């Protein structure tokens, strides 16, 4: 297949602003151990941000090492999975976190990580605009014309609206509100407010609210039905079944869709139980499960019956496979990346990248699907491209990407070449 065309080429799970943001951060992906951080030049800025350090060397990290590299300015270095943050003493001080309350590694996960994120000064509107445009360029270079952004904040929406009003937005954007500084009800109110500001025919569609139910495999916070092989436990479920059902119901009552971050099989199961609870009470609405990297086969029928749409990122197979044997039992490994099971059960799903946590682009997805099959995962049936096309062909019309010999040949958005 040397040349082909995809209409409305769709990445169904991205972090739009973060894609531009992380492109400006210090890259740590080449580090083979934490000590090599001392060889890197310090970037400018009141805070030092980096991204991409490796999952395996977490145990070798330390607060003291980062203090040796930079003591006067706060340092926050994101792990490659985005769910852990390696910080120095200054970052802890500004976040009100005592050194004695955390591991000596200085690696913070999930809610502790969020405390640091909340202490980082808000970006100016000019920075947000620049980073959104940088991300748009990254998506276009990958052939993508449609994105589903699962991390929309108010300041980002205002910048995106400005881009559209100025004629600079050349992406169709579905958005779900998520902001670490807001509680669930505040996110609902923000989603309603944003939705009310969007005119018919806009390139931005506010769909609903995102809920984080578990963490990540790399940080061992994704919720599993069995223990991680390291002995760290079964990961974390942030809400009970009852709490989750109430949160979903609160969104549906306001006409909002719900997107639930579910990486582990226990998170998928809890989501299904909460949905069953709501269905038995006659409550229904639109629900999406994000990631679904592990799933028990018993939940496949639930997803079908409850009309759930899943959004999966095959690229994470390439990111994660090198250490999966160190984290998951043989039984759990049978549950990974279940796209074939969803396909056979006719559960609707789309593919995406999780950019910037994984590289966007359809050829990387193709590579991941082929590599997964070569390593024993059931083969995806049919044409993988069908899971990368937004279903609304009129939004906007005459939008397509032509690919040739593994590259983007042409990209047209609303009839205009990009």
LONU-895215 format. One line per 3 residues: number of its first residue (from 1); for each residue x, y, z of C-alpha. Coordinates in Angstrom, 3 decimals, decimal comma. Each point is the difference from the previous one (the first is absolute). Example, Ala and Ser with C-alpha at 12.3 -4.5 7.8 and 13.67 -1.06 7.14 Angstrom:
// residues 2
1 = 12,300 -4,500 7,800; 1,370 3,440 -0,660
This chain:
// residues 418
1 = 0,000 0,000 0,000; 2,243 2,816 -1,316; -2,676 2,679 -0,288
4 = -3,390 0,535 1,615; -2,352 2,710 1,224; -1,722 0,510 3,361
7 = -2,932 2,387 0,275; -0,081 2,029 3,231; 3,163 -1,651 1,347
10 = -0,739 -0,335 3,716; 2,133 -0,391 3,109; -2,587 -0,918 2,614
13 = 2,075 0,665 3,127; 2,455 2,881 0,316; 1,065 2,680 2,436
16 = 0,011 2,942 -2,401; 1,697 2,671 2,104; 2,441 -2,465 1,573
19 = 1,081 -1,129 -3,470; 1,283 3,496 -0,709; 1,248 0,478 3,554
22 = 2,040 -3,211 0,147; 1,574 0,786 -3,371; 1,615 3,001 1,720
25 = 1,183 -1,913 3,065; 3,393 -1,534 0,632; -0,057 -3,494 -1,516
28 = 1,148 -2,745 2,377; -0,720 -3,004 -2,205; 3,695 -0,594 -0,757
31 = 1,001 -0,337 3,670; 1,063 -3,551 0,875; 0,178 0,742 3,742
34 = -0,898 2,922 2,288; 3,617 1,092 0,559; 0,234 1,084 -3,620
37 = -2,252 2,934 0,883; 3,151 1,691 1,327; 1,384 0,122 -3,546
40 = -2,914 2,073 -1,306; 0,046 3,790 -0,232; -2,610 1,792 2,073
43 = -2,829 1,518 -2,062; -1,130 3,568 0,566; -3,155 0,852 1,936
46 = -1,243 0,397 3,550; -0,893 -3,713 0,015; 1,965 -2,744 -1,726
49 = -2,189 -2,509 -1,826; 1,051 -3,226 -1,653; -1,755 -3,012 -1,425
52 = 0,648 -3,601 -0,957; 2,208 -1,665 2,612; -0,188 -3,760 -0,069
55 = -2,315 -2,230 2,011; 2,732 -2,479 1,144; 2,340 2,442 1,769
58 = -2,477 1,509 2,462; 1,605 -1,768 2,987; 3,314 1,748 -0,736
61 = -1,471 3,518 0,045; 0,579 2,263 3,001; -0,875 3,484 1,206
64 = 3,667 0,601 0,777; 1,040 -0,742 -3,572; -2,390 2,617 -1,380
67 = 1,117 2,464 2,682; 3,577 -0,578 -1,148; -1,073 0,821 -3,563
70 = -2,115 3,014 0,985; -0,781 1,162 3,531; -1,113 3,612 -0,448
73 = -2,891 -0,592 -2,417; -2,843 -2,541 0,208; 0,455 -3,053 -2,225
76 = -2,880 -2,209 -1,205; 0,895 -2,849 -2,362; -2,850 -2,112 -1,382
79 = 0,391 -3,742 -0,421; -0,664 -1,391 -3,475; -3,476 -1,201 1,063
82 = -0,991 3,444 1,284; -1,184 -1,314 3,368; 3,147 0,570 2,067
85 = 2,045 3,118 0,644; 3,624 0,097 1,189; 0,510 3,196 1,999
88 = 2,674 1,821 1,963; -0,171 1,616 3,440; -1,049 3,400 -1,348
91 = -3,019 -1,479 -1,799; -1,027 -1,801 3,195; 0,368 3,206 2,010
94 = -2,173 2,029 -2,389; -2,618 -2,774 0,010; -0,145 -0,229 3,795
97 = 1,205 -3,607 0,022; 2,407 -1,193 2,690; 2,979 -2,107 -1,056
100 = -0,771 -2,302 2,898; -3,447 -0,756 -1,437; 1,224 -1,420 -3,303
103 = 2,428 -2,602 -1,309; 3,680 0,942 -0,137; -0,145 -0,412 -3,761
106 = -1,912 3,261 -0,260; -2,406 -1,713 -2,384; -3,618 1,045 0,581
109 = -2,956 -1,886 -1,436; -3,598 0,920 -0,819; -1,523 2,245 2,696
112 = 3,399 0,898 1,522; 1,165 0,890 -3,499; -3,125 2,151 -0,407
115 = 0,987 2,070 3,059; 3,152 1,047 -1,809; -1,876 0,671 -3,246
118 = -2,389 2,303 1,868; 2,932 2,044 1,337; 1,362 0,737 -3,469
121 = -0,953 3,537 -1,134; -2,736 0,249 -2,621; 1,192 0,473 -3,560
124 = -0,572 3,304 -1,723; -2,450 0,104 -2,888; 2,865 0,572 -2,444
127 = 1,766 -3,165 1,175; -3,208 -2,034 -0,293; -0,607 1,307 -3,522
130 = 3,563 -0,822 -1,027; -0,173 -3,528 1,397; -3,399 -0,746 -1,554
133 = 1,334 1,114 -3,379; 3,137 -2,083 0,473; -2,153 -3,032 0,779
136 = -2,189 0,677 -3,045; 3,151 -0,091 -2,149; 1,044 -3,313 1,581
139 = -3,407 -1,510 -0,721; -0,020 1,275 -3,581; 3,456 -1,458 -0,603
142 = -1,470 -3,347 1,068; -2,932 0,415 -2,396; -2,537 0,630 2,764
145 = -2,883 2,415 -0,603; -2,292 -0,978 2,905; 0,917 -0,359 3,660
148 = -1,841 -0,968 3,138; 1,568 2,037 2,795; -0,525 -1,493 3,456
151 = 1,605 2,769 2,060; -1,858 3,241 -0,758; 0,297 2,838 2,512
154 = -1,724 3,383 -0,133; 3,146 1,911 -0,969; 0,691 -2,485 -2,784
157 = -3,533 0,311 -1,356; 0,239 3,791 -0,097; 3,258 -0,276 -1,953
160 = -1,460 -2,603 -2,374; -3,049 2,205 -0,610; 2,326 2,902 -0,776
163 = 1,841 -2,163 -2,534; -3,273 -0,932 -1,666; -1,262 3,585 -0,046
166 = 3,322 1,045 -1,559; -0,182 -2,675 -2,693; 3,089 -1,781 1,336
169 = -1,680 -3,154 1,279; 0,296 -2,748 -2,606; -1,016 -2,920 2,194
172 = -3,412 -1,389 0,887; 0,087 -0,342 3,782; -2,219 -2,088 2,264
175 = 0,662 0,955 3,618; -0,515 -1,425 3,469; 0,544 2,203 3,032
178 = 2,689 -1,019 2,450; 1,759 2,332 2,419; 1,924 -1,277 3,035
181 = -0,886 3,141 1,964; -3,790 -0,533 -0,255; -2,311 -2,413 1,796
184 = -2,462 -2,081 -1,994; -2,917 2,414 0,294; 2,208 2,918 -1,036
187 = 1,076 -1,963 -3,083; -3,652 -0,542 -0,897; -0,732 3,714 0,381
190 = 3,024 0,869 -2,126; -1,095 -2,461 -2,696; -3,474 1,571 -0,077
193 = 1,502 3,485 -0,202; 2,316 -0,923 -2,870; -2,785 -1,801 -1,838
196 = -2,131 3,128 0,220; 2,719 2,084 -1,663; 0,369 -2,226 -3,064
199 = -1,990 0,942 -3,076; -1,518 -2,457 -2,454; 2,487 -1,047 -2,657
202 = 3,010 0,675 2,213; 3,163 -2,066 -0,399; -0,102 -0,530 3,772
205 = -2,552 -2,348 1,543; -0,245 -0,264 3,775; -1,084 -3,572 0,666
208 = 0,198 -0,455 3,747; 2,172 -0,688 3,029; 2,908 -2,357 0,583
211 = 0,340 -2,103 3,167; 3,267 -1,608 1,106; -0,832 -3,388 1,527
214 = 3,495 -1,487 0,194; 3,618 0,762 -0,886; 2,592 -1,545 -2,310
217 = 1,783 -3,319 -0,412; 3,417 1,651 -0,088; -0,528 1,592 3,423
220 = -1,841 -3,109 1,272; -3,079 2,049 0,836; -2,289 -1,490 -2,674
223 = -2,594 -2,093 1,860; 0,457 -3,750 -0,524; -1,893 -3,084 1,124
226 = 3,309 -1,554 1,135; 3,126 1,371 1,654; 2,841 1,512 -1,995
229 = 2,971 -2,362 -0,053; 2,091 2,581 1,882; -2,227 -0,422 3,051
232 = -1,196 3,618 -0,071; -3,640 -1,127 0,140; -2,848 0,122 -2,499
235 = 0,182 3,669 -0,917; -2,543 2,666 0,876; -3,717 0,521 -0,569
238 = -0,778 3,626 0,773; -3,778 -0,424 0,430; -2,349 -2,628 1,365
241 = -2,680 -1,491 -2,235; -2,624 2,191 1,668; 2,085 3,172 -0,314
244 = 0,728 -0,704 -3,653; -3,653 -0,675 -0,787; -0,977 3,306 1,618
247 = 2,668 1,908 -1,940; -1,186 -1,506 -3,280; -3,630 0,721 0,857
250 = 0,808 3,623 0,861; 1,495 0,478 -3,476; -2,812 -1,737 -1,837
253 = -2,600 2,133 1,759; 1,655 3,041 -1,586; 0,077 -1,569 -3,456
256 = 3,747 -0,622 0,148; 1,921 -3,027 -1,189; 2,449 -1,747 2,330
259 = 3,505 -1,252 -0,798; 1,538 -2,280 2,644; 3,746 -0,653 0,171
262 = 0,198 -3,788 0,428; 3,346 -1,676 -0,641; -0,207 -3,026 2,315
265 = -2,512 -2,847 -0,175; -1,317 0,831 3,479; -0,761 3,548 -1,151
268 = -1,907 -1,302 -3,024; -1,944 -2,365 2,246; -0,888 2,755 2,483
271 = -1,215 2,199 -2,840; -2,209 -2,808 -1,301; -1,453 -0,600 3,461
274 = -0,770 3,694 0,445; -1,675 0,082 -3,416; -2,067 -3,086 0,812
277 = -1,088 1,729 3,189; -1,161 3,026 -1,982; -1,698 -2,073 -2,709
280 = -1,991 -1,906 2,608; -1,263 3,374 1,253; -1,005 1,011 -3,519
283 = 2,847 2,490 -0,421; 1,777 0,109 -3,346; 2,425 2,263 -1,826
286 = 3,100 0,064 -2,161; 3,080 -1,589 1,533; 3,535 -0,581 -1,241
289 = 2,785 -2,091 1,498; 3,500 1,324 -0,602; 2,981 -2,351 -0,537
292 = -1,448 -3,410 1,041; 3,508 -1,493 -0,017; -1,156 -3,000 2,031
295 = -3,474 -1,492 0,073; -1,570 -3,166 1,378; -1,997 -1,802 -2,666
298 = -3,054 0,042 2,276; -0,241 3,769 -0,512; -0,181 -0,153 -3,802
301 = -3,718 -0,770 0,036; -0,562 2,812 2,516; 1,599 2,509 -2,357
304 = -2,178 -1,202 -2,856; -3,239 -0,026 2,004; 0,691 3,370 1,610
307 = 0,875 1,638 -3,341; 3,463 1,123 1,091; 2,523 1,344 -2,514
310 = 3,674 -0,767 0,655; 3,040 2,050 -0,984; 3,232 -1,981 -0,227
313 = 3,618 0,913 -0,730; 1,928 -2,802 -1,731; 3,198 2,048 0,236
316 = 0,109 -0,790 3,712; 0,760 -3,600 -0,982; 3,298 1,263 -1,418
319 = 0,569 2,192 3,072; -0,860 -2,609 2,637; 0,838 -3,455 -1,316
322 = 3,665 0,121 1,058; -0,945 -0,040 3,686; -3,428 -1,669 0,080
325 = 1,570 -3,341 1,015; 1,447 1,716 3,078; -3,375 1,341 1,125
328 = -2,814 -2,340 -1,076; -0,723 -3,640 0,774; -0,460 -2,465 -2,856
331 = -3,751 0,094 0,620; -0,170 3,798 -0,214; 2,098 0,048 -3,163
334 = -2,779 -1,959 -1,702; -2,234 3,059 0,510; 2,185 2,674 -1,596
337 = -1,008 2,144 -2,979; -3,326 -1,757 -0,658; -0,909 1,653 -3,321
340 = -0,752 -3,344 -1,641; -2,411 -0,971 2,810; -1,796 3,333 -0,335
343 = -0,113 -0,441 -3,747; -1,519 -3,485 0,211; -2,608 1,211 2,508
346 = -0,821 3,002 -2,218; 0,876 2,490 2,715; 0,693 3,325 -1,763
349 = 3,512 1,354 0,401; 2,463 2,439 -1,519; 3,776 0,208 -0,028
352 = 2,105 2,920 1,171; 3,449 0,788 1,342; -0,234 1,550 3,493
355 = 2,325 2,723 -1,301; 2,347 1,223 1,413; 0,362 -3,122 2,168
358 = 0,354 -2,024 -3,177; 0,948 1,140 -3,498; -2,975 0,890 -2,236
361 = -0,399 -1,307 -3,529; -1,746 -2,806 -1,840; 3,196 -1,770 -1,048
364 = 1,029 -0,447 3,620; -3,428 -1,494 0,696; 0,460 -2,311 -2,968
367 = 3,460 -0,978 1,262; -1,407 -0,711 3,474; -2,806 -2,194 -1,327
370 = 2,428 -2,003 -2,121; 2,539 -0,350 2,810; -2,686 -1,053 2,484
373 = -1,182 -2,700 -2,393; 3,567 -1,250 -0,476; 0,279 -0,267 3,783
376 = -3,120 -2,113 0,390; -2,904 2,437 0,338; -3,049 -0,854 -2,129
379 = 0,046 1,750 -3,364; -2,320 2,931 -0,620; -2,495 -0,964 -2,683
382 = -0,529 2,154 -3,064; 1,482 3,409 -0,726; 1,501 1,839 2,984
385 = -0,573 3,324 -1,776; -3,739 -0,226 0,664; 0,732 0,594 3,705
388 = 1,799 3,247 -0,854; -2,766 1,885 -1,806; -2,436 2,344 1,724
391 = -3,571 -1,107 -0,773; -1,386 3,489 -0,727; 1,070 0,561 -3,606
394 = -1,622 3,443 -0,094; 2,136 1,390 2,838; 1,479 1,639 -1,952
397 = -0,737 -1,235 -3,515; 2,793 -0,733 -2,480; 2,549 -0,896 2,664
400 = 2,397 -2,826 -0,744; 3,616 -1,162 0,121; 1,853 -1,859 -2,727
403 = 2,885 -2,250 0,999; 2,693 -1,430 -2,246; 3,019 -2,205 0,763
406 = -0,315 0,431 3,757; -0,326 3,778 -0,072; -2,645 2,708 -0,152
409 = -0,352 1,032 -3,640; -2,791 2,595 0,230; -2,361 1,254 2,697
412 = -3,190 1,913 -0,777; -2,073 1,700 2,685; -3,439 1,327 -0,967
415 = 1,052 -0,164 -3,635; 3,237 1,942 0,473; 3,477 -1,577 -0,188
418 = 2,066 0,327 3,169
